[in-house]
Amino acid sequence: MVTCNVCGGPAAFMAKHPEADLYRCRSCTHCFSLPDSIVEAEPYTTEYFDQHHQRWFAHPNIELFANIARGLPRGASVLDVGCGRGDFLKYLGRTRPDLTLTGIDLSPNAPFPGIHFVQGDFLTTPLAGQFDAVVSLAVIEHVVDVQGFVARLQQLVKPGGRVTVMTLNESSLLFALARTGKRVGVSLAFDRLYSRHHLHNFTRDSLRALMEGHGFEIESDVTHNAPLAAIDIPITNRIADALLRSGMWVLCQVGNATGRAYLQTVNCRNRVVA
């Protein structure tokens, strides 16, 4: 038995992955990789962007960007945590020129008009002041210390400010199908979804528990999908790839209809008083 990273409750062994041992919390339902069991840590080199997840970074989720942008007040200062190549910030630069934009990532970014890029570890790199809105898209699942990560989000957002976190939804139909596939000997989806760079696989309950545990008020909690073209399927055969994408399209439609799509986004308000 090990301790859950989110709520501190007891977590039991769930499954063996080729790259790590997976555990699930009995209280908040959070699923995570046991750090000591990880065969080799993800290095996050340029190959991570250019090869392993080429489709994801080549097809930004514009619909998600637009939804987040609509909730940003006029003239707001915005910090994008784990900004990658800056796609979200560049979208805001095109559509919301009233905003002040800052992005931080472990990887460097070339200078870009209207955006202040910072290279460094979000948990330790100094950033000037606080922001009206802090956004983190597909990052928290990669972080070892999720408690420290959310505490840092709260430290950098102004009292009453907005925090948006997007991550995978482990309570989705896609993850359920992947777990079923593994039990019957078809582990392709399971191995991909629970791979070493996804240290944390948040359910809707566990993500809410983490944010609320740090005093955030959750204003909205939605599930959604990424663009079909952005989904990385480790298949080189074109026919097999097309068949899997067709199946994925159907799964996305059912997920949307049932509220069990494979991504989730929470929008929170910082209740800390100045």
N, C-alpha and C positions, 0 to 999 in steps of 0.2 A: 504494500500500500504506500502511495506517495501523496504529497500535498498538492492541491490544486493551486495554480498560479493566480487564479482569478478571485476565488472566494475563501481559500484556505481550508476547504473541506477535503475529505478523503477521496482519492481518485484510484480507480482500479484499472488493471491492465485491460486494454480493449483489443489490440491486434498487433501483430508483428508486420512491420513494413521492411522492405529490403534495406532501407537507410536509417531506420529508427524504430524504437518501441513506442506504441501509442497508448495513452491512458485517457480515461474519461472520469470526470468528477461526478460523484453521486448526488451532489447538491445542486450545482448550477448547470450541469450537463456539458461543461467545457471539455473539449478534446485537445490534447497537446502531445508533443513529442517529448520524451524524457531526454534532457540534454546529454546526460552521460552515455546514452545509447546511440547517439548520432554517429554514423560511420565516418563522415567527413563533413565539416561545416561548409555551407555555401559561400564561396569567396566573393561573389558579386563583382566579377571582373566585367570587362566590356563584352565578353562572350554571353553573359547573362542577358544583355539587351539585344545583341546582334544575332545570336544563334538560338539559344534555348527558348527565348520568348520573343522572337522576331515579330510574329503576327500581333501579339498583344501591343507592342510599342508602335507598330506600323498603323494600327487602327484605333486611335483614341476614342474613348466613350463620350462623344459629343453630347449625346442626350443627357448623360449624367452631369457633365460640365454645365449645361444650360440650366438644369434643375437647381444646382448649387448656386449658380450665379444669380438666379432670381431671388434668392434669400439673402443676398448681401446688400446691406444698406449703402446708400449713395455716399461716395467719398471714403469708404472703409479702407483700412489697412488690412491686407490679407497675407498670411503666411502659409505656404504649401510645404508640409513636412514630408520628406522623402519624395521630392518633386520629380525625380527621374530626369528626363530630358526636357522638362518644363512644359509639357503639352497643355496642362490645365492653365498654367499661368499665361501662356501665349494665347490661349483662347480668351481668357479674361482681358488681356491686353487689346485684343481685336474688338471685343464686344462691350467691354466696360472700361473705357479710358479714364473714368473718374476714380478708379481704384489705385491704391499704392500696393505694389506687388513685390513679395520677397519669397524666395524658395531656398530650401536647404536640402542637400543630399550628400551621401558619401562620395558619389562620383562628381567630377567637375563638369561645369556647363560653360560654354562659350558666352561671352557678353552678348546681351540681347536688349534692344531698346525698351525702356520702361520696366525692366525687371532687374531686381537686385538678387543675384545668385550667391549663395554661401556654400562652400564645400566643407563638410565636417560631420561629426556625429551629433545628431540632434540632442542627445542626452547630455552632452558635455560642452558643446560649442557655444560660446557666448553670443547672444543676439540682443540687439539694442531695443530696450523697451518692450511694451506689450502690444498686441494686435487686436483689432476689432473682431477678426475672424481667423481661426486656425483650421486648416483643412488637411486631412491625411487620407490618401487614396491607395488602397492595396499595400499598406506598409506594416500595420500593427501585427499581422500574422507572421512577419519575418523577425520580430523583435524578441529577444530572450526575456527581458525585464518589462513585461507589459504594465506592471504597477508603476514603475518609474517612468515609463513612456506616457501614460495618462496623467501622472502628476506633473510632468513637464508641459504637456498640453495646457493644463490648467494654469501653470505658472506664467505661460506666455500669452494667454488670452485675457483681455480686460474683464473686470467685473461686469457681468451682464452680457459679455461677448458670446459669440457663437463658435462652437466646435463641431466639425463634421468629420466623421470617421466612416470609411468604406472598407469592407473586407469580404472575404468569402462567407457563405452561409452554410455551415455544416449541417444544419437542419433542413437543407433543401432536398428536393427530389433527386438531383444529380448525385449528391453525396450518398443518399440512401441507396440509389441504384449501384453506385461504385462499391459500397459495402456488400450488397447482395451478390454482385459479380464476383467479388473475392471469395465469398463463401462457396460458390459453385465452380471455382477454378479459373475464372476470367478476371485477371487482376489489373488489366491495362489502365482503366480509369482510376481505380484505387491507388495504384502506385504513382500515378501522375498527380492526383489531388492531394495526397498525404505525403508528398515528397519532402526532402530534407529542408528546403527553403521555407516551407510552411510549418514553422515551429508551433503555431497556435491555429486551431481550427474552431473558430467561434460559432456557437449556435446563437440564435436570436436571444435566448435567455442569458447566455453567458456574457455576451457583449453588453446588454443592458445592465447586468449586474456589475460589470467592471466600471462602466461610466457612472452609474448611480452611486457606486461605492466611493467615488471621489467627489460626490456632491453635485454632479451635473444633473440638470433637469432635462429629460429627453422630450423634445418637442415633436419629433416624428421618427418613425422607425419603419423603413420600407425595404422590400426585397425587389430585385430587378436583375437583368442580365446584361452582359457585355455584348457588343456587336458580334454577330456570328463569325465574321471574318477575323476577329481578334483572338478567337479561341485557338490555343496551341494544342494540336493533336499530333503526337509523335509517330506519325505514319507517313512513309514516303510514297507508297503506292497510291496513285491518283484515284483509282476506283474505290479503294478502301476508305480513303480520306473523304471522298464525296458521300459515301454511304454513312460514315460516322457523323458527318456534318448534317446530313438530312435527319438522322436520329436525334442529334443535338438540337436541331431547330424545333422538332416536335416536343422534346423535353422542355425547352425554353417556353414554348407556348403554354404547356400544361403548368409549368412552374409559375408563370405570370397569372394564370387563371386561378390558381389555388393559393397564392401567396407564399409559394415555396420555391421561388427562383434562387439561383445559385450565388448571387451576390446580395449583400445587405448594406444599407447606409443608415446611420443614426445622425440626427441633427440635435445638438444639445445646447443648452444655455448655461453659462457659468453662473452659479448662484452665489459665489463668493462676493462679499461686500467689501468695497475699498476701505 
